[in-house]
């Protein structure tokens, strides 16, 4: 009866969940500015009598909401930050979908159908891979028995694969200003150091594994061409399938920066860490449990209007664009002629890594964790685009979110009701981590 009741709860409260997600979509907030979304979710959860605890590291932006008592303690990870273009990653849906799953479980605990503690995490700044890292450093995930989350996608599928680890930092050089025309010999260009560092990094690319990613932007190149730049900065991201490899590449990059300073007789003034996150460690026992519940629910229920909306967007891609959009997310090319995925696909990403990163990775090395995707966007759409923004504020996106809440609540119900499954989940996690303790990238001495 537990699963039937959580499904009924989501169906009975879908209008409220939709309104929450719509309000967040209409008021997009960039990372570390998400006060509206944070307050909106806290207000709703307080009405449901969740116990709210604000983050010490990120007050007014991050929080935990808890209901029930005792073991097991199960969590869901919500997000609500946007991009400059709006909710192009669907975090308005992600957060509220997780909130809905937690609230449905709260209803079962309150009625005495299950025992334990449910915890919802309001997480900011995922787009800068920062929010959950700071929360992890606070220790808020340490007592969890398991954790779940989801993400908008263009295919409904449990995620058996990983996402890339990342180190992100700004390198700042100091030089000496001078008149670039009258006395260039008196100056030492910090911009020269940045440019030589970039040249060195591009030569480094030849000798790193092809799955790795190194990319940068110059954030400060000087004031004017007639003045030798005394200050210059460049922002780098380094990604790899394993954190140890990303760390090794980042160390090499730092040595290149030091060398660039020596060549130009400038100084490497600062290496400021912006973020650093682990690759996602998927718990395959949880992945299979998610898949079982996803199959039982049969996928999101879409309307004729949803399908027409998807057709209009999907037909806007030429064949090459759509093919690239599918392949980048390990979606079979048999979907080329479709506009909207309906039903549930088995995992296509086992043993692979999506070429993106998420701070969910840090949580996955602290407690057993699994993720899944739901068809929120038409086929061919990728994240961080205006098409994803549109779909994330449409009825198509809201229907996907309702389904995600049901999957989360159903899977959580299994974990509360079957101690044997939870034991298997924990045993797999213990074997995968092999006793290694989580250490944040911010607490490493690698510069």
N, C-alpha and C positions, 0 to 999 in steps of 0.2 A: 504493500500500500504506500510505502514511503515515496517511491518514484511517481506514482500516480498523483499523489498529493502535491509534490513540488511542481509537476507540470500544470496542475490545476491552479496553483498559486501564481505561476508566471502568466498563465492565460488571464487570470482575474485581475492582474496588476499591470498588464502590458501597456495600457494607456498611460499610466503614471510613469513607467520606465521610458516610454517613448518621449514623453514630455520632458523628462530630465535630460535625455540625450539630445533632444532638439534644442533645448536652451543652451547646452554647452556648445553645440554646433553653431548656434547663432552668435555666441560670444567667445570666439576662439582666443586663446591666450597662449603666448609663446612660453617655452620652458622657463621655470622659476618666476613666472608671473601669474600662475593659475589660481589666484585667490577666489575668483567667482566660482569656478568649477569645484574647488575644494570645499568652500562654504556650502554650496548647493547640496553636495553629497552628504556632508556632515549633518546638515539640517534634516535631510530625509531620514538618515540612519538614527538620529536622535529620536525622531518620532516613533521609530520602531523599537526604541529602548535599547539600542546598542550602546555599549560603553565606549566612549570616544577618548583616545589619547593622542594628543598632538605630538608630532616629531620634535625632538629637542634640536636636531641639526637643521631642520627645515620647517620652522613654525609657520603656520598659516598656509602652508603649501602641501604638507604631507601629514598623514595620520593613520592610526589603526582604529578599527571599530570591531568590537568583540561582543559575542553573546553566548551564553551558556557557561558551563563550568566543567572542569575535569578533562580527562583524556577520552579520545584523542583530540589534539588541537590541529585543525585543518585550516588552510588559508587560501584566499584567492587574491590575485594581484590586479588591481585596477590602475588605469592610466587616464589622463585627461588633458595632456598638453597638445598644442597645435603647432603648425608651421606658419611661416609668414603668409602663405597662400590660404591658410585656414586648416580645417581638419582633413588634410590630405593623407593621413595615416589611419583615420577612423578611430582615434582615441576617445572621441565622444561616445562611441558605441562600445568600445572595449571596456572602459571603466564602468559604465552603467550595466553592461551585460554581466560583468563580474559581480557588481552590486546586487543585481537581481538574483543571481545564483546563491549568494550569501544570504539574502533576505528570505528566499524560499526555504533554505535549511534552517534558518532561525525559527520559521514557523513550525517546522517539525520538532525542534528542540522544545519550543514553548508548549507544544501539545503533548510532549512526552513520548513521541514516536521514536526518537533517537536520543542518545546521550553523548555529551562531549561539548567542545567549544568550536565555534565558527569565527573566523577572523577575516575581515576585509581590510585590505591595504590600499589606501589612497596614495598613489605614487605620482609625483610630478617629474618633469624634465627627463622623460625617456628619450626624447629626440636628441638630447645632448649626452645621453648615456650616463646620467649623473644621479638621478633621484634615488633609485634603489641601491646604488653603491653607498650613498651616505646613510640610507636607512640600515643597510647591512652593517655598516661600521658602528651603528648604534646598538646592534644586537637584536633588532626586533623580530628577526626570522629564526633566531637560534632555537627556540623551543617548539617549532612546528614539527608535526609528524609527516606532513606532506603538503604540497601546494600545487594549485592549478591556475592556468590562465588561458586566454585565447587571443587571436588577432584577426582582424578583417583581412580577407583575401579574395581571390576570384574563384577559388575552389574549396569545397567543404571536405576537409581531410584532416585526420590526426597527424601531427608532425613528429615523425620518428627521427628526423635529422637534427642538425645543430645550426647555430649561427656563429659568425666569426667573433673571436676575441678582438679587443681593440685597445690601443694606447693613443691618446690624443694630447698634444702639448703645443704651446706657443714658445718658439725660440726667439729671444730678443737679443740683438747685438748693439753694442755701443762703440761709436767711432769718434771722430773729431770733425766738427764742421769747419768749412772754409769757403771762400769764394771759388766757385767751380771754374770760372774763367780766368780770374786774375791770379789766384794762388792755390791751384788744386794740389800742389805738392805739400801744402801745409795741412791738408785734410786727410782723413782716413774714413772711407765710406762704409758705413754699416750696411748699406744696401748691397755693396759688392759682396759682403760676407753672406748675406741672404742668397744672392744669386749663385755664388760658388757652392754654398750648401746645397742648393737645388740641383746644380749640375752633378755634384757628388752623389746625391740621392738617386738621381736618374741613372748614373752608372751602377749604383748598388742594385738597382732593379734586375740587372742581368744575372745576379748571383743569389737571388732569393727564389723560393719556390713559387710556381705560377699561381697557386691558390691565394697567395698573399696579396695584399693591396697596400700601396703607399700613395697618398695624395695630399696636396697642400694648396694653400692660398697665401699670398702676401697680404698681411693685414696692415702693415705700415711700411711704405717705401720711401719716406722722406717728405719734405714740405714743398720744395720747388726744384726744378732742374738746375738752377743757377747756384744752388747751395749744396755742398757735399753733405749727404745725410749723416747726421750724427747718431740717429736712432733708426732702427728698422726691425721688423718682426715678420715671422712666417709661421703659419699654423699647420701642423702636420697631423694626419691620422695614419696609423699603422694597424693593419688588420691581418689576422692569420687564423687558420682553423684551430690552432692550439695556443693557449696563452703563453706558454714557454717560448714558442717560436716568435710570437709577436713581441715578447719581451726582448729576445735576442736581437731582433731586427731594430727595435727601438734603441737599444744600447749602441748598435752600430751607427744608427742615424745621429745619435748624440756625439759620437766620436767624429763623425763627418762635420758636425757643427763646430766642434772645437778646432778641427783642422782648418775650416773656413776662416775662423777668427785669426788663427796664426798666419795664414796666407795674406790676409788683408791688414794685419797689424791693428785689428780691432779686438774687442773682448766679447765673449759670450756672457752677457749680463745676467740672463735668467732663462731657465727652462721651466715654464709654468704648466704643470699638469692640469688639463681641462677635464679629462675623464679617462678611465681605464676600466675595462670590464672583461670578464671571463667569457669563453665560449659557452653556449648552452649545453648542459649535460642532461639529455632527455632520459627519463626513467621509463624504460620500455614496458615495464609492468603497468605503469600508469597510462602509457600511450595506448596499450591494448585495451585497457578498461575504458578509456575515452572512446576508442573506436567502436567498442561493443555498444555503448550507449548512443553514440551517433547513428549507428546502423539501426538501432531499435526505434529511434525518433524519426529516421528517414530523411533528414535534411530539412532546411528551412521551407516554410510554406509561402510561396510567392503568388502574386496576383497577376492578372492579365496586364495591368498597368505597369507592374514591375518588369515583366518580360518586354513590353514595348519600350520602356525606358532603357533597358539593357541593349535592345536591338539598335536604338538610335546611337548610343555611345559606341558600341562594338563595331558597327558598320563605319564609324569614322576613322578606323585604323586601316591602313593598307596591309596587304598580306605579310610583308616583311616586319612591320611594326608589331602586328599581333603575334607573329611567330616568336619574336624576341621577348615579348611580354610573357608568353607562356613558358618558354624554355628557361627564363631567368628564375622561375618559381617551380621548376621541375614538373610542369603540367604537360601531359602528353599532347602531341600535335593532333591527335584524333579529335581534340576539342576545337580545332580551327574553324569549323563551320557552325559552331554554336555561339550564341550570344550570352547565355547565362547558364551557369552550372546548377543543376538540380540533382538531388540525391546526395550520396556520400561516396567518396573515392577512398580506396585503401591508400596507405602511405606510399608515396613515390620517392621519398627523400632519405630513406634509411642509409646511414653511412655517409651522407653528404652534408654539406654546409651551404645554406643560403649565403649569398655574398653581402649580407647586411649584418648589423650587430644590434644587440639589445642588452640593457642592464638586467634583464631577466636572468642572464647568464650567471651573475653573481649569486642570485638566490638559489639557482640550481646546484651550486656547489656547497650550499649550507643545509638544504633540505631536499628530499625527493621532489621532483617537479616534472610536469608535462604540459605541453601546449597543443592547441589545435587551431586550424583556420576554418573560417566560414565564408561562403560565397556572399560577399558584401558588395563586391564590385563586378561589373560585367567582364566577361572574358577578354583578355588583352590589356586590361587596365592594370597599371602598377602603382605602387604607393608613391606619395609625394608629387602627385599630379592634380590638375584641376578636375579631371574626370573622377579621381578618388574623392575629392572634396564634394563634388555634386552627389555622388552615390552615397557617401557617408551621412548626408542630410536628407536622404530620400526614404520613401517607404520600403524600398528594397533593402536598404541598410538596417532599418528598424526591424524588419522581419528576420533578418539574419541575427540581429542582436537578441531577439526573443528566443530563437533557437539556441544560441550560445548559452543563455541563462539556464535553459532546460538541461543542456548537456552537462554543464558544470554542476548543477544541483543533483542530477541523477547520479553522476560519478561520485560526488561527495557522499551521497546517501549510501552507495555501495561500500565506501571506505568506513563509514560509521557503523554499518550493520555487519560487516565481515572482517573480523580481526585478522583472519588468515591472509586476506589480500593485502592488508596494510603491512603485515609482517613480511610478505614477499617483496613489497615495495621497499621497505627499509633494508632488507637483506641485499637487494640489488644495489641500492645506494651505497651501502657500506663497502661492497666489493668494488664498485666503480671508483670511489674516492680513495680507497685503500689507506684510510687513516689520515689522509692529508687534511690539515685544518685550513679553513678559508682565511686568506690574507688579502685585504684590498690592495689594488694597484697604488692607491694613494699612500699606503703605509710601507711600500717597498723602497729600498735604497738603490735605485738603478740609474740615476742621473750622474 
